Amino acid sequence: MRTLLALLTTACVAQGCALVSPAPTLELLKATGTAASYMLSRGPTAATQTIHHAHPVPRSLCIEINRESPTGDVVPALQAELQRHSIDSRVYDSGTPPATCPVWLRYTAFIEWDVPPFGNEYRAYLSRAALTLHTAEGRVLASSAYEPTSVYEIGRWSTTREKLAPVVTAIVTGVE
């Protein structure tokens, strides 16, 4: 953020700006548009499609790894957010349910590739995710999802943890 502001300030104040471009106002408008695009892409995210059945907040739960989801940072982000809610978690491979796990968290996650603002190489980002909290017997306790909510995809370049934080809060508390 500071780098962005310093870059914009330098571009506006620099004497050579008028000599380099025949239309310095146009260049300033382009820079402002790029900065606005960057800020929107790092904006806040929200949980959607939340279903929450009344249940006590679990003290611990098990996360089932989804080998079909190609993102490596989802499970660490989930564990960090669960810990923020004082919920311990253990990770297990799919199909290996231990008898000591009364509550399970299952997820699906999808990635897309694009070039971030001020970038020049394609980078993967979490584009959608869905979480389901259920008992060992299969009864659904809560579910919620992260999806871009606007044409501008506000929050596209936010971290996976920033994207999943409101979704974890929604399945734990029921509040979007």
C-alpha positions in Angstrom: 0.0 0.0 0.0 2.8 2.4 0.9 4.7 1.5 -2.2 1.6 2.2 -4.3 1.1 5.6 -2.7 4.8 6.4 -3.1 4.8 5.4 -6.7 1.7 7.6 -7.5 3.2 10.5 -5.6 6.5 10.2 -7.4 4.7 10.0 -10.8 2.6 13.1 -10.0 5.5 15.2 -8.6 8.3 14.2 -11.0 9.3 16.9 -13.4 10.1 14.5 -16.1 6.6 13.2 -16.2 5.5 16.1 -18.6 8.5 15.5 -20.8 8.1 11.7 -21.1 4.4 11.8 -22.0 2.7 14.1 -24.5 -0.5 13.8 -22.4 0.5 13.7 -18.7 -3.1 14.0 -17.6 -4.0 10.8 -19.5 -1.0 9.1 -17.9 -2.2 10.2 -14.4 -5.7 9.0 -15.2 -4.4 5.6 -16.3 -2.3 5.3 -13.1 -5.3 6.3 -11.0 -7.4 3.6 -12.7 -4.8 1.0 -12.1 -4.5 2.0 -8.5 -8.3 1.8 -8.1 -8.4 -1.6 -9.7 -5.7 -2.9 -7.4 -7.5 -1.6 -4.3 -10.8 -3.2 -5.4 -9.0 -6.5 -6.1 -7.6 -6.5 -2.5 -10.9 -5.5 -1.0 -13.0 -7.3 1.6 -14.6 -10.7 1.0 -17.8 -12.2 2.4 -19.5 -15.5 3.1 -22.5 -16.4 1.0 -25.1 -19.1 1.0 -24.7 -19.8 4.7 -26.9 -22.5 6.3 -26.5 -22.8 10.1 -28.4 -25.3 12.2 -28.2 -24.6 15.9 -25.4 -26.5 17.5 -22.8 -26.0 20.2 -19.5 -24.6 18.9 -17.1 -27.6 18.7 -13.9 -27.4 20.8 -12.1 -29.5 18.1 -12.8 -30.9 14.7 -11.2 -32.9 11.9 -10.5 -31.5 8.4 -10.7 -34.0 5.6 -8.2 -33.2 2.9 -9.7 -32.9 -0.5 -7.2 -34.2 -3.0 -9.4 -32.9 -5.9 -8.9 -29.3 -4.8 -5.6 -28.1 -6.3 -4.9 -25.4 -3.7 -2.2 -26.0 -1.1 -2.9 -23.1 1.1 -6.5 -23.9 2.0 -5.9 -26.2 4.9 -3.4 -23.9 6.7 -5.8 -21.0 6.2 -8.7 -23.1 7.6 -6.6 -24.2 10.6 -5.5 -20.6 11.3 -9.1 -19.3 11.2 -10.4 -22.2 13.3 -7.7 -21.5 15.9 -8.8 -17.8 15.9 -12.2 -19.2 17.1 -10.5 -21.4 19.7 -11.2 -24.6 17.8 -8.4 -27.2 17.5 -8.2 -29.1 14.3 -6.6 -32.2 12.9 -6.1 -33.1 9.3 -6.9 -36.5 7.9 -6.8 -38.0 4.4 -10.2 -38.7 2.9 -11.7 -42.1 3.7 -9.8 -42.4 7.0 -12.3 -41.2 9.7 -11.1 -41.9 13.2 -13.7 -42.8 15.8 -12.5 -40.0 18.0 -13.7 -37.2 15.6 -17.3 -36.2 16.3 -17.3 -33.2 14.0 -15.8 -33.0 10.5 -15.1 -30.1 8.1 -15.1 -30.9 4.4 -14.3 -28.4 1.7 -14.1 -27.8 -2.0 -11.9 -25.2 -3.5 -11.3 -23.9 -7.0 -8.5 -21.8 -8.5 -8.2 -19.6 -11.5 -5.1 -18.0 -13.1 -4.7 -14.4 -14.0 -2.1 -11.6 -13.9 -2.4 -9.4 -10.8 -2.4 -5.6 -10.9 1.2 -4.4 -11.2 2.3 -8.0 -12.1 3.6 -9.4 -15.3 3.2 -13.2 -14.7 0.1 -15.4 -14.3 -0.6 -16.4 -10.7 -3.1 -18.8 -9.2 -5.8 -17.5 -6.8 -8.7 -19.0 -4.9 -11.7 -18.2 -7.0 -14.4 -20.2 -5.1 -14.7 -22.4 -2.0 -17.4 -24.1 0.0 -17.2 -25.5 3.5 -19.5 -28.0 5.2 -19.4 -28.8 8.9 -21.1 -32.1 9.9 -21.2 -34.8 12.5 -19.5 -38.2 12.2 -22.9 -39.6 11.4 -23.3 -37.3 8.4 -25.7 -34.7 9.8 -25.0 -31.3 8.4 -24.4 -28.6 11.1 -23.5 -25.7 8.8 -22.3 -24.8 5.4 -21.1 -21.6 3.7 -19.2 -20.5 0.6 -16.8 -17.9 -0.7 -17.7 -16.6 -4.2 -16.9 -13.3 -5.9 -19.9 -11.1 -5.3 -19.6 -8.6 -8.1 -18.6 -8.0 -11.6 -15.4 -6.3 -10.3 -14.5 -9.4 -8.2 -13.7 -7.4 -5.2 -11.1 -9.3 -3.2 -9.8 -11.5 -6.0 -6.2 -11.0 -5.0 -6.8 -11.2 -1.2 -5.0 -14.0 0.5 -6.7 -17.4 0.8 -7.0 -16.8 4.6 -8.6 -13.4 4.1 -11.1 -15.1 1.7 -11.9 -18.0 4.0 -12.1 -16.0 7.3 -15.7 -14.9 6.9 -16.7 -18.4 5.7 -15.2 -20.0 8.8 -16.9 -17.4 11.0 -20.2 -18.2 9.3 -20.1 -21.9 9.8 -19.0 -21.5 13.4 -21.4 -18.7 14.5 -24.0 -18.6 11.8 -23.4 -14.9 11.0 -22.4 -13.9 7.5 
